[in-house]
Every structure is written in structure tokens, then in C-alpha cells.
Amino acid sequence: MYVDDATRVRHMHDAARDALGFAAGRQRADLDADRMLYSALVWNLTIIGEAAAQLTTETRAALAGVPWAQIVAMRNRLVHGYYLIDPDIVWDTVTTHLPVLIVALEQWLTSAPGENQAPG
């Protein structure tokens, strides 16, 4: 089944917002104490990276300010090097970088009415 770029961008957007919601009101130390929080953040970062890896060159170019290589590399580390995950990097990614990503994705989703919108 083919999934279009608009759908993948919405998946990224949803996962980023979910991760931010899970982290809201929490502190970095909570990752060490709460395995469910840790797993939820890692899972959503994995979704973001997988969707990013599947985007077309054209969509990546339209979102030129997004660090695509780093997003995909993080996904690869989370999946294939799960035993090397640094919780500090996970926390920093969620709290510092996801808000910026969300803004970029929202701008793209609203930039071309009809083109990037969900089917009605």
C-alpha cells in the first residue's frame, strides 16, 4: 500500500505532538524512573524517523530546514542500536527539537491548500 507524503508528514506531526504531550510537566530524571515514559518517547521518535525515511526527495526539499539525515539516523540508532540509546539525547530531542519540527510540519501541511490536506 502506497502512503503519500502528506500522510507521512501527518504521522510525524502526530508522533511529535504525542511525545511532547507525554513529556509535558516531566523532568529529564523521569526517563530513568518511568519506563513507560521512556518507551513512549522512544517509540514516537522511531515513528518520526521511519516516516521521514520514506518521504520523497521533493518533500524533503520543500522542508529544507528540517535535519532529515539526523532524524533518520536517530531512528536507526533507536531501532538497531537500542542498547546504546542515550536518555539525555532522547530528552533533548523531545523537549528542544520536536517543537521546532512541529512548526515546520504544520507550515508544510497548511502551505498548499488541498495538496497537503487529508482527503475529505
N, C-alpha and C positions, 0 to 999 in steps of 0.2 A: 504494500500500500504506500503510495506516494504521499508524503506530508509536505505541504508547501512552506515556504519561508515565513509567511505571516503566522502560521500555526506554531512553528518552531519558536519564533520570537515571542509569541504569547506564552508558550510553555516556559521560556526563560524568564519572562516577566513574572509569571505566577510563582515560579520557584523562588525567585529573588525576593518577592514580597512575602512569601511564606517564611523564608529563612529570617528575614528581618522581623517578622511578627514573632517567631519563636524566640529570637534574641532580645526582644523588647523587654526592658526592665531587668535584664540579667547582666551579669558581670562575667569577665573572662574566666574567673575561678569556677563558675558554674559548669563550664565544659568538663572540668575534672571531676566534679561531684555528681553530674547528671548525665548518665549515659544516653538517656533518651534525647536530651537536647543535642548532645554531640552527634548522635546518629542522624537526627533530623537535619542538622545543618550540613553534615557531610552529604547526605542524600540529595538535598536540594542543590548543593554546589555541583554534584555529579550530573543532575538533570540539566543544569545550565550549561555545563561543559559538553555534554553529549549533543544537546540541541545546537550549540554553537558549532560543533564539528561538522554538522550536517548542512549548515547554511551554504547557499550558493556564493560564489565569488562576488556577484553583483550586490547582494545584500550586505555582505561584509564591507564592501567598498562604500556603500551608502551609509554605513555606520563606522566610518574610518577612525573615529576617536576611540573605539572600543578595542581593548587589547586582546584580540582574538587568539593569538598564539598562546598567551598566558592562560586564558580561560580553558582552552583545550588541554594544555599541559597540566593544569591543575586537576582536571577531570582524570587524566591518565594517571597522575600520581595517586589520586584518591582510590581509583579502581585497581590499578596494578601494583602500586606501592603502598597499599593501605597500612602496612606495618611501619611506614616511615612518615605518617601524617603528623605534622606539627600543629598542635591545637592553637598556638599563637597565630599562625598563618591563617587557619580557618576563621578564628575570631576577627582578625584584622580584615580579612576578605569580606566577611559578612557585614561588619559594622562600618567599615570605611569605603569599600569599593562597590558593594551592591547598591547603595543609594545612588551613586553616580551612574551605574549601569541601568538602573530602573528609569532614570530620567532619559537616557539615550534611547532606550527601547520604547518608551512612551512617545517620544518625539517621532520616532520612525513609524510607529503604529498609527499615529494621527496625521502624518505628513501628506499622505496621498489618499484622500477620501475614496472609499470603495476598493482601492487596490490592496490595502493592507488590513482591511477590516474583516471581521469574521462574517461568514455567509449568514444572511438573514433568514 
